[in-house]
């Protein structure tokens, strides 16, 4: 990387035209953390803070064309994947990642939007397990996503989260972060298993309904930190802090008329 040139992170995900999640949230996160953001769009959604009213899947061949255009020209230092939608898209993205094996990949197995709308077809879950997860440096499921990937009940305790993180490693990923935002308690606890040790990341739970895009934002922040050569545990700790501050700053924002508004990615820019 040339002196003065920021590291580059690539997001492979769906578009949220209301700006709270997906590609738009990822690029806001990259910018706030000082990383140059590039994108490969896998799907166009018609959505806002009230929900998703339509999805248009980008043809896999065009996804490949986007990817090749980016990586043939830009020195990508980290990649994250988000909404992939269907089997064909999952399998295409997995095959493309084979061409950049030295680049760390954060897989956010997006299945359901904050609004409850389905963003990954049920038949594609097995493709995520078998094709995508083996390419991942880190997989970041929330509690419901972890249970779906394992075809088991949702974790209720930290011990169950640790056990599910360990179980998810059998799909061939480098590490697993089970996110605890859907859990109970005064603290939100995320559990990392790196194949050897467990790490717990704790932050006080913020009482807000403005949680749209938190999963996208966390995985993007981790990817940005990995692009800056931070160790995995530090990349996650710093990303969790970023999301916590974005939730806190955005707790009382009124963006849109829906029940779940976005977090405030711009808090970091106002502080600088």
C-alpha positions as CSV (number, residue, x, y, z in Angstrom):
1,X,0.0,0.0,0.0
2,X,1.4,3.4,-1.0
3,X,2.0,5.9,1.8
4,X,-1.1,8.1,2.3
5,X,-3.4,5.5,0.6
6,X,-6.1,4.1,2.9
7,X,-6.6,0.3,3.1
8,X,-9.4,-1.0,0.9
9,X,-12.4,-3.1,2.1
10,X,-14.9,-4.7,-0.2
11,X,-18.5,-5.4,0.7
12,X,-20.5,-8.1,-1.3
13,X,-24.1,-7.5,-0.3
14,X,-27.6,-6.3,-1.2
15,X,-28.6,-2.6,-1.6
16,X,-30.9,-0.9,1.0
17,X,-32.2,2.3,-0.7
18,X,-33.2,3.7,2.6
19,X,-29.6,3.7,3.7
20,X,-29.8,1.9,7.0
21,X,-28.4,-1.6,6.1
22,X,-26.7,-3.5,3.3
23,X,-24.2,-1.9,1.0
24,X,-25.1,1.6,2.1
25,X,-24.5,0.8,5.8
26,X,-21.2,-1.0,4.9
27,X,-19.8,1.9,2.9
28,X,-20.8,4.4,5.7
29,X,-19.0,2.2,8.2
30,X,-15.9,1.9,6.0
31,X,-15.8,5.7,5.6
32,X,-16.3,6.4,9.2
33,X,-13.3,4.1,10.1
34,X,-11.0,5.7,7.5
35,X,-11.1,2.7,5.1
36,X,-11.8,3.1,1.3
37,X,-14.9,1.1,0.5
38,X,-15.7,-0.8,-2.7
39,X,-18.8,-2.8,-3.4
40,X,-20.3,-5.7,-5.3
41,X,-24.1,-5.6,-5.3
42,X,-25.9,-9.0,-5.1
43,X,-29.5,-7.8,-4.9
44,X,-31.6,-4.7,-5.2
45,X,-34.2,-4.4,-2.5
46,X,-37.2,-2.0,-2.3
47,X,-37.2,-1.4,1.5
48,X,-37.4,1.3,4.1
49,X,-37.7,1.4,7.9
50,X,-41.1,-0.3,7.6
51,X,-40.0,-3.4,5.8
52,X,-39.0,-5.0,2.5
53,X,-41.5,-4.7,-0.3
54,X,-39.4,-6.2,-3.2
55,X,-36.2,-8.0,-4.0
56,X,-34.5,-8.2,-7.4
57,X,-31.6,-10.6,-7.6
58,X,-28.6,-9.6,-9.7
59,X,-27.7,-12.3,-12.1
60,X,-24.7,-14.3,-10.9
61,X,-22.7,-13.7,-14.0
62,X,-23.0,-9.9,-13.5
63,X,-22.0,-10.3,-9.8
64,X,-18.9,-12.1,-11.1
65,X,-18.3,-9.2,-13.5
66,X,-18.6,-6.6,-10.7
67,X,-16.2,-8.6,-8.5
68,X,-13.6,-9.1,-11.2
69,X,-13.7,-5.4,-12.1
70,X,-12.9,-4.5,-8.5
71,X,-10.2,-7.0,-7.6
72,X,-8.4,-6.7,-11.0
73,X,-7.8,-3.0,-10.3
74,X,-8.0,-2.4,-6.5
75,X,-5.8,-3.9,-3.8
76,X,-8.5,-5.2,-1.6
77,X,-7.3,-5.9,2.0
78,X,-10.5,-7.4,3.4
79,X,-13.9,-8.6,2.3
80,X,-17.3,-8.9,3.9
81,X,-20.4,-10.7,2.6
82,X,-23.9,-9.8,3.5
83,X,-27.2,-10.5,1.8
84,X,-26.8,-13.2,-0.9
85,X,-30.4,-14.3,-1.3
86,X,-30.3,-17.6,-3.2
87,X,-28.3,-20.7,-3.9
88,X,-26.9,-19.5,-7.2
89,X,-25.6,-16.2,-5.6
90,X,-24.1,-18.0,-2.6
91,X,-22.3,-20.5,-4.9
92,X,-21.1,-17.8,-7.2
93,X,-19.7,-15.6,-4.4
94,X,-18.0,-18.7,-2.8
95,X,-16.3,-19.5,-6.1
96,X,-15.1,-15.9,-6.6
97,X,-13.6,-15.9,-3.1
98,X,-11.4,-18.8,-4.2
99,X,-9.5,-16.2,-6.3
100,X,-8.5,-14.1,-3.3
101,X,-7.5,-16.7,-0.7
102,X,-5.0,-14.4,1.0
103,X,-7.6,-11.8,1.8
104,X,-9.5,-12.1,5.1
105,X,-13.3,-12.7,4.6
106,X,-16.0,-11.9,7.1
107,X,-19.2,-13.7,6.3
108,X,-22.4,-12.2,7.8
109,X,-25.0,-15.0,7.1
110,X,-27.9,-12.6,6.6
111,X,-31.1,-14.5,6.7
112,X,-33.9,-12.1,8.0
113,X,-34.1,-8.3,8.0
114,X,-34.7,-6.5,11.3
115,X,-38.3,-6.0,10.0
116,X,-38.7,-9.8,9.9
117,X,-38.6,-10.1,6.1
118,X,-36.7,-13.1,4.7
119,X,-33.5,-12.2,2.8
120,X,-32.1,-15.7,2.3
121,X,-34.2,-18.5,0.8
122,X,-34.4,-21.5,3.1
123,X,-32.9,-23.8,0.4
124,X,-29.8,-21.6,0.3
125,X,-28.8,-22.2,4.0
126,X,-27.1,-25.4,3.1
127,X,-25.1,-23.6,0.4
128,X,-23.9,-21.1,3.0
129,X,-22.8,-24.0,5.2
130,X,-21.0,-26.0,2.5
131,X,-19.8,-23.5,0.0
132,X,-19.4,-20.1,1.8
133,X,-18.4,-20.9,5.3
134,X,-15.2,-22.8,4.4
135,X,-14.0,-19.6,2.7
136,X,-14.6,-17.5,5.8
137,X,-12.0,-16.1,8.1
138,X,-14.9,-15.2,10.5
139,X,-18.6,-16.0,10.4
140,X,-20.9,-13.6,12.4
141,X,-24.3,-15.2,13.0
142,X,-26.7,-13.7,15.5
143,X,-28.5,-16.2,17.8
144,X,-31.4,-17.0,15.4
145,X,-28.9,-17.4,12.5
146,X,-26.7,-19.7,14.5
147,X,-29.6,-21.9,15.4
148,X,-30.7,-22.1,11.7
149,X,-27.2,-23.0,10.5
150,X,-27.0,-25.8,13.1
151,X,-30.7,-26.8,12.7
152,X,-31.2,-26.6,16.5
153,X,-32.9,-24.5,19.1
154,X,-31.7,-20.9,19.9
155,X,-29.0,-20.5,22.5
156,X,-30.4,-19.1,25.8
157,X,-27.2,-18.8,27.8
158,X,-23.6,-17.9,27.3
159,X,-22.6,-21.6,27.7
160,X,-25.0,-22.5,24.9
161,X,-23.6,-19.7,22.7
162,X,-20.1,-21.1,23.3
163,X,-21.2,-24.6,22.4
164,X,-22.9,-23.4,19.2
165,X,-19.8,-21.3,18.2
166,X,-17.8,-24.5,18.6
167,X,-20.3,-26.5,16.6
168,X,-20.3,-24.0,13.7
169,X,-16.6,-24.6,13.3
170,X,-17.3,-28.0,11.7
171,X,-18.3,-26.2,8.5
172,X,-14.7,-25.2,8.0
173,X,-14.5,-21.5,8.9
174,X,-11.6,-19.9,10.6
175,X,-13.5,-18.5,13.6
176,X,-17.1,-17.9,14.7
177,X,-18.6,-14.9,16.5
178,X,-22.1,-15.6,17.9
179,X,-23.8,-12.2,18.4
180,X,-26.0,-11.8,21.5
181,X,-28.1,-8.9,20.5
182,X,-31.2,-11.1,20.4
183,X,-30.6,-12.4,23.9
184,X,-31.7,-11.0,27.3
185,X,-30.0,-9.3,30.1
186,X,-28.5,-5.9,30.9
187,X,-25.4,-6.6,28.7
188,X,-25.1,-7.7,25.1
189,X,-22.5,-10.5,25.0
190,X,-20.9,-11.7,21.8
191,X,-19.0,-14.9,21.9
192,X,-15.9,-15.5,19.7
193,X,-14.4,-19.0,19.2
194,X,-11.2,-19.0,17.2
195,X,-10.7,-22.8,17.3
196,X,-8.7,-22.7,20.5
197,X,-10.2,-20.2,22.9
198,X,-13.4,-18.4,23.7
199,X,-13.6,-14.6,24.0
200,X,-16.5,-12.7,25.4
201,X,-17.2,-9.1,24.3
202,X,-19.6,-7.2,26.6
203,X,-21.4,-3.9,26.2
204,X,-24.3,-2.5,28.2
205,X,-27.6,-3.1,26.3
206,X,-29.0,0.2,24.8
207,X,-32.7,0.6,25.0
208,X,-33.6,1.7,21.5
209,X,-35.7,0.4,18.6
210,X,-33.2,1.9,16.1
211,X,-31.4,-1.3,15.4
212,X,-31.8,-1.5,11.6
213,X,-28.5,-2.5,10.1
214,X,-26.6,-3.4,13.2
215,X,-25.5,-6.7,11.9
216,X,-24.3,-5.2,8.6
217,X,-22.5,-2.5,10.5
218,X,-20.7,-4.8,12.9
219,X,-19.4,-7.2,10.1
220,X,-18.3,-4.2,8.0
221,X,-16.5,-2.7,10.9
222,X,-14.7,-6.0,11.6
223,X,-13.7,-6.1,7.9
224,X,-12.5,-2.5,8.0
225,X,-10.3,-3.3,11.1
226,X,-8.9,-6.4,9.5
227,X,-8.1,-4.3,6.4
228,X,-6.0,-2.1,8.8
229,X,-4.1,-5.3,9.9
230,X,-5.6,-5.5,13.4
231,X,-5.6,-9.0,15.0
232,X,-9.0,-10.7,14.9
233,X,-9.9,-10.2,18.6
234,X,-8.9,-6.5,18.5
235,X,-10.8,-6.1,15.2
236,X,-13.9,-7.4,16.8
237,X,-13.5,-5.5,20.1
238,X,-13.1,-2.2,18.2
239,X,-16.0,-3.0,15.8
240,X,-18.3,-3.8,18.8
241,X,-17.3,-0.4,20.3
242,X,-18.1,1.3,17.0
243,X,-21.6,-0.3,16.8
244,X,-22.3,0.5,20.5
245,X,-21.5,4.1,20.0
246,X,-23.6,4.2,16.7
247,X,-26.5,2.7,18.6
248,X,-26.1,5.1,21.5
249,X,-25.8,8.2,19.2
250,X,-28.8,7.1,17.1
251,X,-31.0,5.9,20.0
252,X,-33.4,8.9,19.6
253,X,-33.1,9.7,15.9
254,X,-36.2,9.7,13.8
255,X,-35.3,8.5,10.4
256,X,-38.3,7.1,8.6
257,X,-41.7,6.2,10.0
258,X,-41.0,2.5,10.8
259,X,-40.6,0.8,14.1
260,X,-36.9,0.1,13.6
261,X,-34.8,3.1,12.4
262,X,-31.1,3.0,11.6
263,X,-28.1,3.4,13.8
264,X,-26.0,6.6,13.5
265,X,-22.9,5.8,11.5
266,X,-21.9,9.5,11.4
267,X,-21.2,9.9,15.1
268,X,-17.5,9.1,14.4
269,X,-17.3,11.8,11.7
270,X,-18.8,14.4,14.0
271,X,-16.2,13.5,16.7
272,X,-13.2,14.0,14.4
